């Protein structure tokens, strides 16, 4: 039986490495004068590299969504140093993905502090090797990488909609660009094991997908790397569902993978694993070019972009079981959204 997403594709680790050795991703070009860009996790390696791209393209205002605005000062100084031609403004707003209250507060403050929002890059993520529970009662991996990412995306839709109705900034290129909501996923979703997919489908059919993947027992059931693989698969599904909302009309919603890049995120995977991955990894500047290609070019809602171009997601994500799981994930996620931020109900209708 076919699904709206086609048959999908699978990409092995060997194919990925080969692609890394041969990929050519052009530097993003354009003039983003008059536009406002948000980057979460903007003081991390990839988040900061994305901010540098926005600075090089003359973005008017760059907003850093970070856990500690005070600690962001050195990164802002570094940004101006690395891009001396940048004459725009950098704002910082506190954001802790491991707290639903913080996500809600951040979205409100952002909406009130900028006149428009042209780009929202939701880049923050964790890759824990052990179970860490947040104050909200979820595993940090699931809350940060999936639930809070989706919640923030939905909470930003009204501001993005508002921007879609504003005049295009004079001199900005590309012209007539839709406001962009971009979720950073990963190539690792292709590597989810069939045994893990079976567990996910069973949990989904039982109506407990997010609850199950958030438990210490799930971490014991699957190899350690499958936790991250799971969250990034769910992130892709989240982007597809947000893109299908009526509230996303006039907004482009995409997801992407920067590929294997040198990143502090790998440090939590252990020194040997981090070293092996970084040995074949791209520079963050190169990998994050894909973010910009996803946003500066027209794509269908929910499109996944990898190595600078559209790519089918995994066969499992496009299968009947995968789509059924996507629907269940969205049902569970929106119940959480409505519980922690009642005002989001208007956006989800």
N, C-alpha and C positions, 0 to 999 in steps of 0.2 A: 504494500500500500504506500502511495506517495504522500509526502508531506509538503507544506509550503516552502520548505528550505532545500528541496532537492535531495540528492542522495548523499551529499557530503563527501569528505575525503579523509584519509588517514595519512599522517606524515610521521615517518620513523625518525629516530634520533640521528641515524646515519644520513637520511635525506636532509634533515635540518642542518647538520654540519656542512654537508656539501653545498647547500644553499647559502650558508654563511660565508663560505669561501668564494662564491661566485656572484653574490647579490650586488646589484648596483642600485642604490637608492639616492636619487638626486637631492641636493640641498633644496629645502623649500624656498620658494620665491613668492614675493608679494609685498604689499605695503599695507600694514594694518593700522595706519594712522586713524585716530578717532575711535578705535575699537578697544574693548575691555576683555581681558583674559583672566580666568581663574585657573590656578594649578594647585591641587591638593598634594600634600607630601612634597612640597616644592623645595624643601631643604635637604631632600635625599638626592642620591646620584641622578636618577632618571628624571625625577620631578624638577630638579634644578636645571638639567639639560633642556628640558622642555621650556622652562622659563627663559633660558638663554635664546632659544629659537624665537620666542615671542619678542624678545628685546631686539634681536637682529632685524626683525621684520617691522620695527618701529611701532609696536603696540602702544597705545596711549596710556593705559593703566594695566599693570599686572598685579593680581591679588594672590598672595601666598596664603593658603589655608594650612596652618601649621600648629602643632601641639603647643609650642612655646614661642610666641611672637618675639620675646626678648632675645632668644637665641638665634632668631632669623636675621638679626642685624648684620652679622658678618657675611651672610650669604647675599644680602642685598648689596653690601659694599663690594663683594666679589663680582656680582652681576654687572654693576656699573664699570668696574675695572676691566672685565673681559669684553664688554661691549661698549666702548667709549662713545660710540655714536648714539647710544640710547639716551633720549631726552624725556622719556615718559616717567610716570610715577609708579612706585611699588608700594602697595599696601599690605599689611599683615593682619589677619584675623585669626583668633584662636579656634582650632578645630581638633577635636579628639574623636576619631572614628569609633573608639571603644566605649563611647558614651552617647546614647541616643539624645540625651538632653543637650549635649554639646553640638551635635549635628543640627538639631532644631534651632538652637541659638545662633549658630554660624549662618545658616541660611537666611534667617531674619536680618542679622546684622549686615550681611553682604547685600541683600536686596535694598536695604536702606542707605548704604554707603556709596553705591556706584550708580551712575545715571543709566547704565545699560550693561548687558552681559552678552558678549558675542561668542565667547569660548569658555566652556567649562570642562577642564581635563581632570577627571577623577582618577588620580594616580596612586593614592596611598594604598599600601598593602603590607601584610606581614606573612612570614613563613616560619612559624614556630616549630620546634622539634619536640615540644612537650605541650600538654594541655594547660592553657592559661584561661581562667574564667574571668570575664569582665564583671563590673558591678551590676550590669544589667542581667547577668545570669547566663550569658552565652559564651561559647568558646571564642577567644579573641580572633581566631582565623575566620570563623564564619561571620561574626559581627562586623569586623573591619572590611574583609574582602568582598562580602556579599550583601548582608542586610543593610549596613550603614551606607555602603556605596549606592545601593538602590534607593534607599530613603533620601539621601542627599540629591540624587539625580531627579527624583520626583519633586522634591521641595524647590528645586531650582527652575522647574518648568514655567511657573508663572512669570519669573523675571525674564526668562528666555523668550516667552511669548510676548511680553511687553516690548522687548527689544525688536522682535520681528515686525512690530508695527511702527517702529521709528524710522526716520529717513536714514538711508545709507550714508556713512561718513564721507564727506567730500574728499576725493583723491584716493580713497581706499581701493586696493586691489587684492584679490578679485572683487569686482563690483557685484552687487546683488547677492551677497553671500548670506545664507541662512544662519541664524544663531546655531551654535554647535554644542551638543552634549556628547562627551566622549569618555567611555569607560575603558580603562586600561586592563586588559585581560592577559593572556599568555599563551604561547605555543604549547605549553605543557598539557593543555586540555586534550590535545591529540593523543597523549600517552596514557590516558586513564585505562587501567586494566579491565578486561571483561568481568573479572571477579568483583571488582569494585563497582562497576556499572550495575551488576546484578543486585548488589546490596542497596544501591541508590534507588533502583526501580522498585524493589520490595518496600523500602521505606516510604517512597512516594505513593505507592498504591495503598499503603496503610495510613496515608495522610499525615506522616510525621517526617518528612524529608529534612527540613532544617533542624528540627529537634534532634533527629538521629545523628546527623553529621556534626552536631555541636557537642556530642557526648564524649567523655573519655573512652567509653567502650568502642566507639567507632574508630578512634585513633589506634586502639589495640587490634581491631579487626583488619586493618589495611596497612600496607607498608607506609613508612613515614612520609615519603614524598607524595603519596596519594591524597594527603590532606590538602596540600597546596593545589594539586591537580584538580581536585574536587571543587575548591573554591573558585578557581579560574574558569572552570566549565560553567559553574552557576553564574558567574559574572557575565559571561557571554549570553546566557539565557536571559539574564536580567536586562541587558541592553536591548535584546529583541522584544521583550515585553513592554519596556518603557517606550520604545519606538512605535509600538502599536497603539498607544493611548491617543485618544482624541486630543488631549492636551499637548501632544507632541506635533500636531499639525503646524507646519511652517517652521519647524525646528528639525535639524538633521541629527539623528542619534546613531552613533557608531561605536564599535569597540575595536581594539587592536592588540597586537603583541609587538613590543619593541625587539623581540628576538632575545637571544642570549647576550646580555650586556654585562659589562663589569659593573657590579652594583653591591652596595652594602647589604642588600637584602640577602645575598648569598651567604653572608657571614654566619647567619644563624643555622645554616645547613651543615656546619662543621668545616674545619680548616681544609681537609683533604678534598671533600666534595667541592667546596668553594674554589679551591685552586684549580681543579680539573675543569670546572665550568668556565672560570675566567680565562683559562688558557686558550679557549676557542671563541671567546666572547668578543663582541664588537665594543667599540667605544660608545659611551652613552649618547654622545652627540649624533652618532650614525644611526643607532637604533631608534632614537626618539624622532628622527625625521618622519618615521611612519605615522606618528601622531598627527603631524601637520598635514601629511598627504591625505589622511583620513578626513580631515576637517576642511581643507582648502579645495577639495575636489568634490563634485556631487556623487552621492551614493544613495542606494536604497536604504530605507530605515532598517536598523539592526545589522548592517553590513559589518563583517569582520575584515580588518585590513592587516596584512602581514608582509614584511619586506617591501613596503611601499605600494602594495596593490591588493585588490580584493581577493580573498581566498575563501573557499568553502570551509566550514567548520567540520568537526569530526563526524564520521558516519553515525556514531551513537547519538550525537546532539541533533542530528537531522532525521533519526529513525522515529518510527511511531512511538516506541517506548520513551525516547528522548524528549519528544514533543509533549507527550503525556506528563512526563516529569517536569518539564518547563511550566506547564499549566498549573501543576500542583505547587511548585515552588512559588509561583506568582500568587496563588491563592493564600498560601501561608505567609508570604512576605507582606502582602497588602493588609492582612489581619494585624500583623505587627505594626505596620506603618500607622494604621488607624488608631491603634491602642496608644502608641507613644506620641503621636502628633495628630490629634483629631482634625485639625484644619486641613490635613492632606486629603480628606474625603472629597472635597470639591475638585481636586485635580484628578482623582482616580475615577470619577464618574464617566 
